[in-house]
Amino acid sequence: MDKFVQTVLGPVAKEDMGITLPHEHLFNDLSNCVDEPFYPYSTFIADKKVSPSIAYGLRYDPYCNADNMSEKDVDDVEAEVRNLMSVGGKTLVDATGSRSIGRNVPKMVEIAKRTGLNVIASTGLYLSKFETEEKMLRPAEVIAAEYDHDLNQGMDGTEVKAGLIGELGVSPLFTPGEHNNLRAGALAWQQNKHISINIHMPGWLRYGDEVLDIMLDEMKVDPKKLSLAHSDPSGEDPDYQRRLLDRGVFLEFDMIAQDISFPKEGMGPSVMETLDVIVKLIKDGYEDQLVLSHDVFLKQMYTKNGGNGFIFAPTVFLSLLRQKGIDEQVVHKLCIENPANLLA
């Protein structure tokens, strides 16, 4: 197989990837970072089970609710995956690359076997506040060797191999440990150049130039194998986004239709705001460097709880792009060709 992606059930040919979501979370667990209620009303929803009846409050204070942040149920995940597959979805990246945020290899394998979805697992330390700065500041070569093991031998005591390095965490503090972790990811990539790297960006800030200075200029990562996650909020800064794209990387618009306000970070852009940004970038010639996803990581985002699950981008969002005059060839690139070129 010339070009392929490594899934939890083995390699899949690039041409067989089909509609691909490059940044989701099937199984993550954020129980260790539940926040205190941010607003007075939040105390009324903090202890409730996630359901459509409290969607109004979770939309503006998602991290106050323990159930929202807890480990995901296999049957619930299967239902969301089957929704995706019913509209043609074939491949999904679980960007949960670290056990600190709940990477669960057996459950990823179970979902892949139950549904037939191509599930790509990830390897990568996340934000320093989850991992500890001490762990992130170990020699980059040591961390890189752990990533290489996950990619070539197997993750967490299994023979199931990761197929992506990421999502490597960059926080608003952009700590020394997070700098070091980027270099570790790049070192691992140098031994696995068919693999792509995904970087968690603090979307409301402008760290992209510094990140690319490290990854491209210093560490010599191929920009065609590098994607910057959570690009949606920086769509309000077109000069910034074009500057990053001009360096050859992919921008990942992976907050499509989230419609969530994160009290300590910012408000996710609306569907129409992101739509307009992407249309302009396409018209400016960047159609080969854009990928779309949802970053489903909270239970409130499931369709059964009033969210959009994994199906909004491949259905509604692509239809809105067509309505804006984007032709079918470009739509095909956004949901099939571009993620395949990035990942395989």
Secondary structure, 3 states (H helix, E strand, C coil): CCCEEEECCEEEEHHHCCEEEEEECCCCCCHHHCCCCCCHHHHHCCCCCCCHHHHHHHCCCHHHCHHHHCCCCHHHHHHHHHHHHHCCEEEEEECCCCHHHCCCHHHHHHHHHHHCCEEECEECCCCHHHHCHHHHCCCHHHHHHHHHHHHHCCCCCCCCCCCEEEEEECCCCCCHHHHHHHHHHHHHHHCCCCCCEEEECCCCCCCHHHHHHHHHHHCCCCHHHEEECCCCHHHHCHHHHHHHHCCCCEEEECCCCCCCEECCCEECCCHHHHHHHHHHHHHCCCHHHEEECCCCCCHHHCHHHCCCCCCCHHHHHHHHHHHCCCCHHHHHHHHHHHHHHHHC
